[in-house]
Amino acid sequence: MELIIKKAGMLTSVQDLGRWGYQSSGVPVAGAMDLPALRIGNALLGNPEDAAALEVTLLGPEIEIRGEGAAIFAGAELGFSVNGRGIGSWRAVVLRDGDVISFSGAKGAGCRGCLCFAGGVDVPVVMNSRSTYMRAKIGGMEGRALKSGDLLQVGTPAPLWKRLDGLRLPEELNPALPPDAPLALTVGLQEDAFTEEGKKTLFESEYLISAESDRMGCRLDGPKVGHTEKGADIVSDGIPLGAVQIPGHGMPIIMLADRQTTGGYTKAGVLTPLSIEALVQKMPGMKVRFRRAETEEGVRELRKIAESVRRAKELRLSYISRSAAPLSGRFKLTLEGKTYEINCEEI
C-alpha cells in the first residue's frame, strides 16, 4: 500500500520508538512523543511494537490511499475519518484503493496521536530507526516533516489484516492518566541543588506551558525554583526522557523526544512514564502541577503499559478469530504421502 500526502497537516512526521544506542555519539533518540500509544496501536494491527507510524499533531494530514491495507489512529481524539466518515481514535479500519484519510480537528483533551498502518510505514532505516529527527535532518522522509506531494510506502501487513475492521481498544486497556492529574516526579541525585523553599515552590505551584515548547522540551512559566549556593550549572551528564531541568532562571524545562543527549543544568527529577504521556498531550497555555513520586510508581506504570500492549495483542487475535467464517465441514489432509479424511466442527 502507498500513502499519497495531499495535505501535510500542522506537523506530521514518521516516528517509531526512537533511535537508541547513539547518544554517546551525540545523536538524540527522537521517536514518538506518545510512546504507549504507538506501542498499543501497533499491537492492535499485528505490527512489531517499534513499527514506524505517522505522528500527527493537532491538525492532521489528508492522505489518499493507493492499494489496500488497515490503519488505526492511536492517541487523542483528533477527528480521524475515512472518506468523510468519522472513525475516531482507537478503532481499526480497513482501507481500499482511493480512500481518503482526513482529520477534522481536536475533539477534546489531547493534541497528538500515531496513525499506525498494518505493516508499518516503510522508510529507510537510519541508525536502526525510521524516526525523524528534524533538527539534524535524520531519518523519516528526508529528515523533515511531511509535505504535500510526498509518497510513502507501507510494509507487508500481518496475515488476516482484512478482518481487523471495527476492532476497538476497550477503555480499560488505555493506560493514559486523567488529563488534569498532577505530573508525578521522581526526584534524583541533584535534589540538593535546590533550596527547601525552591522544592516547596516546585511541588506547590501551578505552571503554564509556554508557546516556546516543542518536541525537544516543554518549557514552563510560573514561580521561580531557587537553587542553593551550588548554582544551576553542573558537569554535563546524560538527559533521560522526562527529565525536569531547571537552569539558572528557575523555570522548569521538561525534556522530551528530541532532547539533547547531555546537559549541564541541574535536574529536579524525572517524570514517570504515564506522566510523560499526559504531558505530551497538553498544548501551550495549559496548566500543569507536580507531585512527588517514588521509583516504584514508575516501575508499576511501565508494567501497566506492557500489560496493555500484551492484552491488545490478545484482543487482536481473538477479534480476527471471531471474524472468521466458521471452521466446519469435511477436509482431506495429505501428510508424508498418506491422505486422511477429517471431520471438523466449530463448537
C-alpha positions as CSV (number, residue, x, y, z in Angstrom):
1,M,0.0,0.0,0.0
2,E,1.1,3.6,-0.7
3,L,0.3,6.8,1.1
4,I,-0.1,10.0,-1.1
5,I,0.1,13.1,1.1
6,K,-2.5,15.6,-0.2
7,K,-2.2,17.9,2.8
8,A,0.6,17.6,5.3
9,G,-1.2,18.9,8.5
10,M,0.4,21.1,11.2
11,L,3.3,18.8,12.0
12,T,3.2,15.2,10.7
13,S,6.4,13.1,10.7
14,V,7.5,9.5,10.6
15,Q,8.3,8.2,14.1
16,D,9.0,4.9,15.8
17,L,10.2,4.1,19.3
18,G,13.4,6.1,18.7
19,R,17.0,5.9,17.7
20,W,18.6,4.2,20.7
21,G,22.3,3.4,21.0
22,Y,23.8,6.5,19.5
23,Q,23.6,9.0,22.3
24,S,27.2,8.5,23.1
25,S,27.9,10.0,19.7
26,G,25.6,12.9,20.3
27,V,22.7,11.6,18.3
28,P,19.3,12.2,20.0
29,V,16.8,9.4,20.4
30,A,13.8,11.2,18.8
31,G,10.8,8.9,18.3
32,A,7.1,9.2,19.0
33,M,6.1,11.7,21.7
34,D,3.4,9.3,23.0
35,L,5.2,6.0,23.2
36,P,2.5,4.0,24.9
37,A,0.0,5.0,22.1
38,L,2.4,3.9,19.4
39,R,3.1,0.5,21.1
40,I,-0.6,-0.3,21.6
41,G,-1.6,0.9,18.2
42,N,0.9,-1.3,16.6
43,A,-0.1,-4.3,18.7
44,L,-3.7,-3.9,17.6
45,L,-2.6,-4.2,14.0
46,G,-0.3,-7.1,14.5
47,N,2.8,-5.0,13.9
48,P,6.1,-5.1,15.9
49,E,5.8,-2.6,18.7
50,D,8.5,-0.5,17.2
51,A,7.0,-0.2,13.7
52,A,7.0,3.3,12.3
53,A,3.9,5.4,12.1
54,L,2.9,8.9,11.3
55,E,2.8,11.2,14.3
56,V,0.0,13.7,13.9
57,T,-0.1,17.0,15.8
58,L,-3.4,18.8,16.4
59,L,-4.3,19.4,12.8
60,G,-3.8,16.2,10.9
61,P,-3.0,15.4,7.3
62,E,-5.1,14.4,4.3
63,I,-3.9,11.2,2.7
64,E,-5.0,9.3,-0.3
65,I,-4.7,5.5,-0.2
66,R,-3.2,3.6,-3.2
67,G,-3.8,-0.1,-2.7
68,E,-5.3,-1.8,0.3
69,G,-4.5,-2.1,4.0
70,A,-5.6,-1.3,7.5
71,A,-5.0,1.5,9.9
72,I,-5.7,2.8,13.4
73,F,-5.3,6.2,15.0
74,A,-3.8,5.8,18.5
75,G,-3.9,8.8,20.7
76,A,-6.0,11.9,21.3
77,E,-9.4,12.4,19.6
78,L,-8.5,14.5,16.5
79,G,-11.4,13.6,14.2
80,F,-9.9,10.7,12.3
81,S,-12.1,10.0,9.3
82,V,-12.1,7.9,6.1
83,N,-14.0,9.3,3.1
84,G,-15.7,11.8,5.4
85,R,-17.0,9.0,7.7
86,G,-15.8,9.5,11.3
87,I,-13.8,6.6,12.6
88,G,-12.3,8.2,15.8
89,S,-9.4,7.1,17.8
90,W,-8.6,3.5,18.9
91,R,-10.7,1.9,16.2
92,A,-9.2,-0.1,13.3
93,V,-10.4,0.5,9.8
94,V,-9.7,-1.4,6.5
95,L,-8.7,0.9,3.7
96,R,-9.4,0.4,0.0
97,D,-7.8,1.8,-3.1
98,G,-8.8,5.5,-3.5
99,D,-9.9,6.0,0.1
100,V,-9.0,9.4,1.7
101,I,-7.9,9.8,5.3
102,S,-8.6,13.2,6.9
103,F,-8.8,14.8,10.4
104,S,-11.4,17.3,11.4
105,G,-9.5,18.6,14.5
106,A,-9.3,18.1,18.2
107,K,-12.5,17.0,19.8
108,G,-11.4,17.2,23.5
109,A,-8.3,16.8,25.6
110,G,-5.1,15.9,23.8
111,C,-3.3,17.1,20.7
112,R,-1.3,14.2,19.4
113,G,-1.6,10.6,18.1
114,C,0.1,8.0,16.0
115,L,-1.5,7.0,12.7
116,C,-0.5,3.3,12.5
117,F,-0.7,1.2,9.4
118,A,-0.7,-2.6,9.2
119,G,2.8,-3.3,8.1
120,G,4.3,-0.1,9.3
121,V,5.5,3.0,7.4
122,D,8.4,1.8,5.3
123,V,11.1,4.5,5.0
124,P,14.8,3.9,5.0
125,V,16.3,2.8,8.3
126,V,19.0,5.2,9.6
127,M,21.0,4.0,12.6
128,N,18.5,1.3,13.4
129,S,15.5,3.6,13.4
130,R,13.0,5.2,11.0
131,S,12.3,8.1,13.3
132,T,12.6,11.7,12.1
133,Y,15.0,14.0,13.9
134,M,14.2,17.2,12.1
135,R,16.9,19.4,13.7
136,A,19.7,17.3,12.0
137,K,17.6,16.1,9.1
138,I,18.0,12.5,10.0
139,G,15.6,9.6,9.2
140,G,11.9,9.6,8.3
141,M,11.1,11.3,5.0
142,E,14.3,13.1,4.1
143,G,14.8,14.1,7.7
144,R,11.8,16.5,7.7
145,A,8.1,16.8,8.4
146,L,5.8,15.6,5.7
147,K,4.7,18.0,2.9
148,S,2.1,17.9,0.2
149,G,3.1,15.6,-2.6
150,D,5.1,13.1,-0.6
151,L,4.6,9.4,-1.3
152,L,5.3,6.8,1.4
153,Q,5.3,3.1,1.3
154,V,3.7,0.8,3.8
155,G,5.2,-2.6,4.6
156,T,3.7,-6.0,4.4
157,P,0.9,-6.4,6.9
158,A,0.4,-9.4,9.3
159,P,-1.9,-12.1,8.0
160,L,-5.7,-11.7,8.3
161,W,-5.4,-7.9,8.3
162,K,-8.7,-7.7,6.4
163,R,-10.5,-9.0,9.5
164,L,-9.4,-6.0,11.6
165,D,-12.2,-3.7,10.5
166,G,-14.0,-2.3,13.6
167,L,-11.6,-3.6,16.2
168,R,-11.7,-1.2,19.2
169,L,-9.4,-0.8,22.2
170,P,-11.6,-1.1,25.3
171,E,-11.3,2.0,27.5
172,E,-9.9,-0.1,30.4
173,L,-6.8,-1.0,28.3
174,N,-5.9,2.6,27.7
175,P,-3.3,3.4,30.4
176,A,-3.5,7.1,29.9
177,L,-3.9,9.3,33.1
178,P,-6.8,11.7,33.6
179,P,-5.9,15.0,31.8
180,D,-6.0,17.0,35.0
181,A,-3.8,14.6,37.0
182,P,-0.6,16.2,38.5
183,L,2.6,15.1,36.9
184,A,4.4,12.5,39.0
185,L,8.1,13.5,39.5
186,T,10.7,11.1,40.9
187,V,13.4,13.3,42.5
188,G,17.0,12.5,41.6
189,L,20.6,12.8,42.8
190,Q,20.6,16.6,42.1
191,E,17.8,17.3,44.6
192,D,20.4,19.0,46.9
193,A,21.0,21.7,44.3
194,F,17.7,23.3,45.2
195,T,16.7,25.2,48.3
196,E,13.9,23.8,50.5
197,E,11.8,26.8,49.6
198,G,12.6,26.1,45.9
199,K,11.5,22.5,46.2
200,K,8.3,23.6,48.0
201,T,7.7,26.1,45.2
202,L,8.0,23.4,42.5
203,F,5.6,21.0,44.2
204,E,3.0,23.5,45.4
205,S,2.8,25.9,42.4
206,E,0.9,25.9,39.1
207,Y,2.8,26.3,35.9
208,L,1.8,27.3,32.3
209,I,3.1,25.5,29.3
210,S,5.0,28.1,27.2
211,A,4.4,28.7,23.5
212,E,8.2,28.0,23.1
213,S,7.6,24.3,23.8
214,D,8.4,21.8,21.1
215,R,9.4,18.2,20.6
216,M,12.7,18.9,22.3
217,G,11.3,20.2,25.5
218,C,8.3,21.6,27.3
219,R,9.1,25.0,28.8
220,L,7.1,26.1,31.8
221,D,6.3,29.6,33.1
222,G,5.5,30.2,36.7
223,P,7.1,30.7,40.1
224,K,10.9,30.5,40.1
225,V,12.6,27.4,41.6
226,G,15.5,28.6,43.7
227,H,19.0,27.0,43.7
228,T,21.4,26.7,46.6
229,E,24.8,28.3,46.6
230,K,25.9,25.4,44.3
231,G,24.1,27.2,41.5
232,A,22.4,25.8,38.4
233,D,25.5,24.6,36.5
234,I,26.8,21.1,36.8
235,V,29.3,18.9,34.8
236,S,27.2,17.8,31.8
237,D,25.6,14.4,32.2
238,G,23.0,12.3,30.3
239,I,19.5,13.5,30.0
240,P,16.7,10.9,30.2
241,L,13.3,11.2,28.7
242,G,11.1,13.3,31.1
243,A,13.9,14.9,33.0
244,V,12.9,18.2,34.6
245,Q,15.8,20.5,34.0
246,I,15.9,23.8,35.9
247,P,18.5,26.3,34.6
248,G,19.6,29.5,36.5
249,H,16.4,31.4,35.6
250,G,14.5,28.9,37.7
251,M,11.9,27.9,35.1
252,P,11.4,24.1,34.6
253,I,12.1,22.6,31.2
254,I,10.8,19.0,30.7
255,M,13.0,17.2,28.2
256,L,11.0,15.2,25.6
257,A,11.6,13.0,22.5
258,D,14.1,15.3,20.6
259,R,16.0,16.2,23.8
260,Q,19.8,16.7,23.5
261,T,21.9,13.8,24.7
262,T,23.7,15.6,27.6
263,G,23.1,18.8,29.5
264,G,24.9,21.0,32.2
265,Y,21.9,22.2,34.2
266,T,20.5,20.8,37.4
267,K,17.6,18.4,37.2
268,A,14.9,18.2,39.8
269,G,14.0,14.7,38.8
270,V,12.3,12.6,36.1
271,L,8.6,12.2,35.2
272,T,7.1,8.8,35.4
273,P,6.2,7.2,32.0
274,L,2.4,7.9,32.1
275,S,3.1,11.5,33.3
276,I,5.3,12.0,30.2
277,E,2.4,10.7,28.1
278,A,0.0,13.0,29.8
279,L,2.3,16.0,29.3
280,V,2.8,15.5,25.6
281,Q,-1.0,15.7,25.1
282,K,-1.1,19.2,26.5
283,M,-0.9,22.4,24.5
284,P,0.7,25.8,25.2
285,G,-1.3,27.8,27.7
286,M,-2.5,24.7,29.6
287,K,-1.6,24.3,33.3
288,V,0.4,21.6,35.0
289,R,1.3,20.8,38.6
290,F,3.9,18.4,40.0
291,R,3.7,15.8,42.8
292,R,6.4,13.6,44.4
293,A,6.6,10.0,43.3
294,E,8.7,7.1,44.3
295,T,10.7,5.0,41.8
296,E,8.3,2.1,42.4
297,E,5.5,4.1,40.9
298,G,7.3,4.5,37.6
299,V,8.0,0.7,37.6
300,R,4.3,0.0,38.1
301,E,3.4,2.3,35.2
302,L,5.9,0.5,32.9
303,R,4.3,-2.8,33.9
304,K,0.8,-1.4,33.3
305,I,1.8,-0.2,29.8
306,A,3.4,-3.6,29.0
307,E,0.2,-5.3,30.2
308,S,-1.9,-3.1,28.0
309,V,0.3,-4.0,25.0
310,R,0.0,-7.7,25.8
311,R,-3.7,-7.6,26.1
312,A,-4.1,-5.6,22.9
313,K,-2.2,-8.4,21.1
314,E,-4.6,-10.9,22.6
315,L,-7.6,-8.8,21.7
316,R,-6.5,-8.7,18.0
317,L,-6.1,-12.5,17.9
318,S,-9.5,-13.0,19.5
319,Y,-11.1,-10.5,17.2
320,I,-9.8,-11.9,13.9
321,S,-10.7,-15.4,15.1
322,R,-14.3,-14.4,15.8
323,S,-14.5,-12.6,12.5
324,A,-13.6,-15.7,10.5
325,A,-16.1,-17.9,8.8
326,P,-17.0,-21.0,10.9
327,L,-14.4,-23.7,10.5
328,S,-16.6,-26.8,9.8
329,G,-17.0,-29.5,7.2
330,R,-15.0,-32.4,5.8
331,F,-11.4,-32.0,4.7
332,K,-8.7,-34.1,3.2
333,L,-5.1,-33.8,4.6
334,T,-2.1,-35.4,2.9
335,L,0.9,-35.9,5.2
336,E,4.0,-37.8,4.2
337,G,2.2,-39.4,1.3
338,K,-0.8,-40.6,3.3
339,T,-4.3,-39.0,2.9
340,Y,-6.6,-38.5,5.8
341,E,-10.2,-37.5,5.9
342,I,-11.1,-35.1,8.7
343,N,-14.5,-34.0,10.1
344,C,-14.3,-30.6,11.6
345,E,-17.0,-28.8,13.5
346,E,-16.7,-25.5,15.4
347,I,-18.3,-25.6,18.8
